[in-house]
């Protein structure tokens, strides 16, 4: 059985290692086109990418496969992931592709796939594509007279810019705000800076000089230390950091304090609730979101629906139940009123709108709750299924019983390596730390 290609967020891996090679992406393009021809009459596929050096190679390979399967390619150039989701739906494409490895270093790359509705491609369609990639005996090509052609549409970035701009109500502007923006040398810097400047902000941009190899390198949402220092140094009102494809956001308040996705979600949810637009009075987050978020939402009559880790699962729950605010602690913020996936630019605009409307500083707007201490550690394992070993299983049960309603235990296996992630949340940080260490020790002893 060949190793699965699709993870929770498309295909991703080290370039020119394993399956992440040009020939696989040619076949991916053929397989995608073959499946799309059965699903829709449209023959157009939108393609955007981030700033990685390998992006041109992967795009060329995918295009070759799409052309060979009878699909046309609409090229947007370098744009954020959420722009691809929006534009796919807005321009009636058969599908949209974003060539990116998101927050990973430049050596990795891959592709995220959006369906015609702008949401991540269904699991069923992914399974069909993967089956065709693994089984190349099926001919996905068309007659030469039916082959596809390319179309350059860099102007489509302006369609997304206007869409994002319109997420801010008329009459709201950011004049008088000094904003430090760190775009991770990725796909979002020029679009975001343009929108913020257009709305009146004084924007100081860093991480906006990509060279193909510096995406996410010591900058952006995963490395915000430089942004924290700059916000304080410049006397800025706020700092905003993206990851490489701008579907994830981390914020720094005017004091230089780091603000994660839970506080951002909380601030937006409470604002939506005040405006009477929080559908179902529910926010969707993953099992990793802080217990403090759940508590403050409950105090305001708002439920928290939890899913497995991965923004795909958050979006699936939101769509199933009609909820409009969701996301992850890591900074994926999904507002289905405006977007189909995590969108750092639109999330930033929502927070800036609250600051502009209330006149409150970022530190006040984004201190929604006092976080409950969380301890998260990883442990590598060699045994076949350590979580089902009697000693470990008993310890997990006992830990949950001790925590009761004053904490949470989350234990999950990595999908890409032999690693178990153990997270304990408790009002006593000492209890959280000791509980995690005890579980990790029990797993390690199995390999001794």
C-alpha positions in Angstrom: 0.0 0.0 0.0 1.5 3.3 -1.1 1.8 6.1 1.5 -1.1 8.6 1.4 -0.4 11.8 -0.4 -3.2 14.0 0.9 -3.0 15.2 4.5 -5.5 17.4 6.3 -4.4 20.4 4.2 -3.5 19.1 0.7 -0.3 17.5 -0.4 3.0 18.7 1.2 6.5 17.5 1.8 10.2 18.0 1.1 10.8 18.9 -2.6 12.4 16.2 -4.7 12.1 13.7 -1.9 9.5 10.9 -1.7 6.5 11.8 -3.8 7.1 15.5 -4.0 8.6 15.4 -7.5 7.8 16.8 -10.8 6.5 13.6 -12.3 4.0 13.1 -9.4 2.7 16.6 -9.9 2.2 16.0 -13.7 0.1 13.0 -12.8 -1.7 15.0 -10.1 -2.7 17.5 -12.8 -3.9 14.7 -15.1 -5.8 13.0 -12.2 -7.4 16.3 -11.1 -8.5 17.1 -14.6 -9.9 13.6 -15.1 -12.0 13.9 -11.9 -13.1 17.5 -12.5 -14.4 16.6 -16.0 -16.8 14.2 -14.2 -18.0 16.8 -11.7 -18.4 20.0 -13.7 -18.8 21.4 -17.2 -16.2 24.1 -16.4 -12.8 23.5 -17.9 -10.9 26.3 -16.0 -8.6 25.8 -13.0 -7.3 28.7 -11.1 -3.6 28.5 -9.9 -1.9 30.8 -7.4 1.3 30.3 -5.4 3.5 31.7 -2.7 7.1 32.8 -3.0 9.0 29.5 -2.8 11.8 28.9 -5.3 10.2 25.5 -6.2 6.8 27.0 -6.9 7.5 27.6 -10.6 8.6 23.9 -11.1 5.6 22.5 -9.3 3.2 24.9 -11.2 4.7 23.9 -14.5 4.3 20.2 -13.7 0.7 20.5 -12.6 -0.1 22.7 -15.6 1.3 20.0 -18.0 -1.0 17.4 -16.4 -4.0 19.7 -16.5 -3.4 20.6 -20.1 -3.0 16.9 -21.0 -6.4 16.1 -19.3 -8.2 18.9 -21.2 -8.3 21.6 -18.5 -7.4 25.3 -19.0 -5.2 27.1 -16.4 -5.9 30.6 -15.1 -2.7 32.0 -13.6 -3.1 34.6 -10.8 0.6 34.8 -9.9 1.6 35.2 -6.2 -1.5 35.5 -4.0 -2.5 34.4 -0.5 -4.3 31.0 -0.1 -7.6 32.6 0.9 -7.5 34.7 -2.3 -7.5 31.4 -4.3 -10.5 30.1 -2.3 -12.5 33.3 -2.9 -11.5 33.7 -6.5 -12.3 30.1 -7.4 -15.9 30.6 -6.3 -16.2 34.2 -7.6 -15.0 33.4 -11.1 -16.8 30.1 -11.5 -13.7 27.9 -11.8 -13.9 24.1 -11.8 -11.2 24.2 -9.0 -8.5 26.3 -7.5 -5.0 25.3 -6.6 -2.6 27.1 -4.2 1.0 26.0 -4.5 2.4 26.4 -1.0 3.7 24.6 2.1 2.1 27.3 4.3 4.2 27.9 7.4 7.0 25.4 6.5 10.5 26.4 5.4 11.3 26.9 1.7 12.6 23.3 1.2 9.0 22.1 1.5 6.2 22.7 -1.0 3.0 21.2 -2.1 -0.5 22.1 -3.2 -3.9 22.9 -1.5 -7.0 22.1 -3.6 -10.2 24.0 -3.5 -13.5 22.9 -5.1 -15.7 25.0 -7.3 -17.5 26.3 -4.2 -14.2 27.8 -2.9 -13.9 25.3 0.0 -11.3 22.7 0.4 -11.9 19.8 -2.1 -14.1 17.0 -0.7 -12.5 13.9 0.8 -14.3 11.8 -1.8 -12.7 13.8 -4.7 -9.3 13.7 -3.0 -9.6 9.9 -2.7 -10.4 9.6 -6.4 -7.4 11.8 -7.3 -5.1 9.9 -5.1 -6.2 6.5 -6.5 -5.5 7.7 -10.0 -2.0 9.0 -9.0 -1.2 5.6 -7.4 -2.6 3.6 -10.3 -1.2 5.0 -13.5 -2.7 2.3 -15.7 -5.8 4.6 -16.2 -5.2 7.0 -19.1 -6.4 10.5 -18.0 -5.3 12.3 -21.2 -7.4 13.7 -24.0 -6.9 14.0 -27.8 -4.5 16.8 -28.7 -7.3 18.9 -30.2 -8.9 19.0 -26.7 -5.9 19.9 -24.7 -6.1 22.9 -22.4 -4.4 26.4 -22.7 -3.1 28.9 -20.2 -4.5 32.4 -19.4 -2.6 35.1 -17.5 -4.9 36.9 -15.0 -2.8 38.8 -12.4 -5.6 41.4 -12.3 -7.6 38.9 -10.2 -5.6 39.9 -7.2 -7.5 43.2 -7.3 -10.8 41.3 -7.1 -9.7 39.8 -3.8 -8.3 43.2 -2.6 -11.7 44.8 -3.1 -13.5 41.9 -1.4 -11.2 42.2 1.6 -11.6 45.9 1.7 -15.4 45.6 1.7 -15.3 43.4 4.8 -14.7 46.7 6.7 -18.0 48.7 7.0 -18.4 52.0 5.3 -17.3 54.9 7.5 -14.7 52.9 9.4 -11.0 53.8 8.7 -7.7 53.3 10.3 -6.4 56.9 10.2 -4.0 57.6 13.1 -3.0 53.9 13.5 0.6 52.9 13.1 0.7 49.2 12.1 3.8 47.0 11.9 3.2 44.2 9.4 5.4 41.1 9.1 4.5 39.2 6.0 7.0 36.3 6.4 8.5 37.0 3.0 5.4 35.2 1.7 2.3 35.7 -0.4 0.5 38.4 1.6 2.7 41.5 2.1 1.8 43.7 -0.9 -1.9 43.0 -0.8 -2.2 43.6 2.9 -0.1 46.7 2.9 -2.2 48.1 0.0 -5.5 47.5 1.8 -4.3 48.9 5.2 -2.8 52.0 3.5 -5.9 52.5 1.5 -7.9 52.5 4.8 -5.6 55.2 6.2 -3.1 53.3 8.3 0.6 54.1 8.5 2.0 50.7 7.6 5.6 49.7 8.5 6.3 46.5 6.5 8.9 43.8 7.2 9.2 40.3 5.8 8.3 41.6 2.3 11.5 41.0 0.4 11.2 37.3 -0.8 14.1 35.7 -2.6 12.6 32.2 -3.0 14.4 30.8 0.1 13.6 33.2 3.0 9.8 32.5 3.3 9.0 32.0 7.1 12.7 32.3 7.9 13.1 33.9 11.3 10.0 36.0 10.6 6.2 35.9 10.4 3.7 34.2 12.5 6.1 31.4 13.6 8.9 33.8 14.6 7.3 37.0 15.9 10.1 38.1 18.2 11.4 40.7 15.8 7.9 42.1 15.3 7.4 42.3 19.1 10.5 44.4 19.4 9.7 46.6 16.5 6.2 47.4 17.7 7.6 48.7 21.0 10.5 50.5 19.3 8.2 52.3 16.8 5.5 53.0 19.3 3.0 51.2 17.0 -0.6 50.6 17.9 -0.4 47.0 16.8 1.7 44.4 15.1 0.4 41.8 12.6 2.3 38.7 11.5 1.3 36.3 8.7 2.6 32.9 7.7 4.0 32.2 4.2 0.6 31.9 2.5 -1.3 34.3 4.7 -3.9 32.0 6.0 -2.6 32.3 9.6 -2.3 35.4 11.8 -0.6 36.2 15.1 -1.0 39.7 16.6 1.3 41.8 18.8 -0.4 44.4 21.0 1.0 47.9 21.6 2.9 46.6 24.6 4.7 44.0 22.6 2.6 41.1 24.0 1.9 38.2 21.8 -1.7 37.4 21.0 -2.7 33.9 19.7 -5.7 32.7 17.6 -7.8 32.0 20.7 -7.8 35.6 21.8 -8.4 36.8 18.2 -11.3 34.4 17.8 -12.8 35.5 21.2 -12.6 39.2 20.3 -14.3 38.7 17.0 -16.9 36.3 18.4 -17.9 38.8 21.1 -18.0 41.6 18.6 -20.2 39.5 16.3 -22.5 38.6 19.2 -22.9 42.3 20.2 -23.9 43.0 16.6 -26.4 40.2 16.6 -24.6 38.4 13.7 -23.1 35.3 15.5 -25.1 32.6 13.9 -26.1 29.8 16.3 -24.4 31.7 19.1 -21.5 29.2 18.6 -17.8 29.4 17.9 -16.0 26.4 16.3 -12.4 25.6 17.5 -10.2 22.6 17.9 -9.4 20.5 21.0 -6.3 22.6 21.4 -8.1 25.9 22.1 -7.8 27.2 25.6 -10.3 26.4 28.4 -10.3 30.1 29.2 -11.8 30.9 25.8 -14.6 28.3 26.4 -15.3 29.9 29.8 -15.6 33.5 28.6 -17.8 32.5 25.7 -20.1 30.6 28.0 -20.3 33.6 30.3 -21.6 35.5 27.3 -24.1 32.9 26.2 -21.9 31.5 23.4 -21.2 27.8 23.0 -17.8 26.4 21.9 -17.9 23.5 19.5 -14.6 21.5 19.4 -13.2 19.5 16.5 -10.1 17.6 15.7 -6.9 19.6 15.0 -6.9 21.0 11.5 -8.7 24.0 10.0 -10.4 21.5 7.5 -12.3 20.0 10.4 -13.3 23.4 11.7 -14.6 24.5 8.4 -16.5 21.2 7.9 -18.3 21.7 11.3 -19.0 25.4 10.5 -20.6 24.5 7.1 -22.6 21.6 8.6 -24.2 23.7 11.3 -24.2 27.1 9.6 -21.8 28.8 12.1 -19.8 31.8 11.0 -16.8 32.2 13.4 -14.2 29.5 13.9 -10.5 28.8 13.9 -7.4 27.5 15.6 -5.2 28.6 18.5 -2.3 28.6 15.9 -3.9 31.6 14.1 -6.2 30.2 11.4 -9.3 32.4 11.7 -12.3 31.4 9.5 -15.1 33.9 9.0 -17.5 32.3 6.6 -19.4 35.5 6.1 -16.4 36.6 4.1 -14.1 33.6 3.4 -13.9 29.9 2.8 -10.7 29.2 4.6 -8.3 30.8 7.2 -7.7 34.4 6.1 -5.1 36.4 7.9 -5.8 39.6 6.1 -9.6 39.6 6.7 -9.1 38.5 10.3 -6.7 41.5 10.8 -9.2 43.9 9.3 -11.9 42.6 11.7 -9.7 43.3 14.8 -8.6 46.7 13.5 -12.3 47.5 12.9 -13.1 46.8 16.6 -10.1 49.0 17.7 -11.2 51.8 15.4 -14.8 51.6 16.4 -14.3 51.3 20.2 -11.2 53.5 20.5 -9.7 51.0 22.8 -6.0 49.9 22.5 -5.2 46.5 21.1 -4.1 45.2 24.5 -7.7 45.8 25.8 -9.5 44.5 22.8 -7.4 41.3 22.6 -7.3 40.4 26.3 -10.6 38.5 26.2 -9.8 35.9 28.8 -7.1 34.8 31.2 -5.5 31.7 29.6 -5.6 28.5 31.6 -2.1 27.1 31.8 -1.4 24.6 29.0 1.6 22.2 28.8 2.3 20.5 25.5 5.1 18.1 24.9 6.0 15.6 22.2 7.4 12.1 22.7 8.8 9.7 20.0 7.9 6.1 20.3 8.9 2.7 18.7 6.2 0.4 20.0 3.3 -0.4 17.8 0.4 1.3 19.7 1.6 2.7 23.0 -1.7 4.4 23.8 -3.4 1.0 24.0 -0.8 -0.5 26.3 -2.6 -1.2 29.7 -0.3 0.9 31.9 -0.5 3.9 29.6 -4.2 3.5 29.0 -4.9 3.3 32.8 -2.7 6.4 33.4 -4.7 8.4 30.8 -8.0 7.5 32.4 -6.7 8.4 35.9 -5.3 11.7 34.6 -8.7 12.7 33.1 -10.5 11.7 36.4 -8.1 13.9 38.5 -8.6 16.9 36.2 -12.3 16.6 36.2 -14.0 19.8 35.0 -10.9 21.8 36.1 -8.8 20.8 33.2 -8.4 18.8 30.0 -6.2 16.1 28.6 -5.5 15.9 24.8 -3.3 13.1 23.5 -2.9 12.6 19.7 -0.6 10.8 17.3 1.2 12.8 14.6 0.0 11.9 11.2 3.5 12.2 9.6 6.0 10.8 12.2 6.1 8.4 15.2 5.4 11.1 17.7 2.7 11.4 20.3 1.6 14.9 21.4 0.5 15.2 25.0 -1.3 18.3 26.2 -2.7 18.9 29.7 -4.6 22.0 30.6 -5.2 22.8 34.3 -5.6 25.8 36.5 -2.5 24.6 38.3 0.5 24.8 36.0 2.4 22.5 38.3 -0.4 19.9 37.9 -0.4 20.3 34.1 3.4 19.9 34.0 3.6 16.8 36.2 0.7 15.1 34.4 2.3 15.5 31.0 5.7 14.3 32.3 4.1 11.2 33.9 2.4 10.2 30.6 5.5 10.8 28.6 7.6 8.8 31.0 5.1 5.9 30.8 5.3 5.9 27.0 9.1 6.1 27.0 9.4 3.1 29.3 7.7 0.9 26.7 10.8 1.3 24.5 13.3 0.6 27.1 
